[in-house]
Amino acid sequence: MNEKDPFDANLAMGSGDLKNKIANPGHWLSLLLMGLMFIILFYLINFIVFITMVVQWILVLLSGETNARLQRFSKGLNRYAYQILEFISFNSKTRPFPLSDWPESND
């Protein structure tokens, strides 16, 4: 059985029967993945980024310097959040972690 990618151009409106498109399990799987990623992961990431912001602020207040490791960590979380948003808005076919690799850092 050959499952079609829900992002496939052949599934665009006007090609095929609407009933077949609605019954396509790939569409429902994508909706489930998008919903879970947005609701659970995105809000969890936002909370963790907020905590790193507070910790970084305290470190700057006490030492006058930012923590480089904490900056790299929060940068990775920001890229991951961006990857999730790109996927759920159909701007990228790349499924976010854990369905693909963690986004690479350009530094």
N, C-alpha and C positions, 0 to 999 in steps of 0.2 A: 504494500500500500504506500503510495507516494503522497505525503501530506504537502500541501502548498503553503508557502510562506505568506502570512497575512499582508505583508508589504508588497507582494508581487503585483506588478503592473497589470497582469492579466485579470486580476480580481477587481479592477476599477469598474465604476458604474458604467453600465452599457454593455458589458461583456458577460454573457451568461444569464442564467435565471436568478431572480431575486431570492427565490426559495432556497436554491442551492447555496447562495452566498450567506443567507441567514443560518443555514444548517451547517456551515463550515466550522468545524471545531477549532480551527486555527484562530478565527476571529474571537471566539469566546475565551480561548486560552490567553490571547494577547490582552483582552480586556481585564481578565483576572490578574495577569502579571502587572499590567499598568496600574490597576487599582491598588494592589498590594504594595508595589514599589512606592507609589505616591503616598499612600496613607501611612504605612509603617516606616519605611526606610527614610523617606524625605523628612518627615517630622522628627524622627529620631536623630538624623544627621543635623538638623537645625538646632536641636537641643544640645547636642554634643559640641557644635560650633559655638553656641552661646557660652557653654561652660569653659571652653578653651579661651574665649574672649575674656571672660572674667578672670581666669587664672593668669592669662598674659598681662592683663591690666594690673593685677596685683604684683606680678613680678616686675613690671616696669616701675610701678610705684615704689617698690622696696629696693630694687637694685639699679634702676635707671636704664636697664637694657631689656631687649626682648629675648625670649628663649628660642634659639634657632630650631631645635627639635620640635617644639610646639608649633612653630610657624610651618614647618614641613608637614606636620600632621594635619593641621587645619587646611593647608593648601590641598592636600590629597582629598580631604572630605569635601571641599568646595568643588573640586573636579568631578568627584563622584556624584554630587547633587546635580551638577550641570549635565552629566551623562544621563542621569535618570530623567531630567526634564526634557532633554533632546529625544529620548526614546518615547516617552509618553505623549509627546506632541507630534510624533511621526516625522521628526526632522532627522532621525538617525535610525538605521536598521540594526545597529550594534546594541545588543541587549546588555544592560548594565550588570555589574557584579551582583550576585554570584553566578549568573548565567554566562559571563565572560570574564576576562582578566580584569584585575583592578586597574583603573586608569593610570597610565605612566606619568611620571613627573618630568617636565622638560628641563629641570635644573640640574 
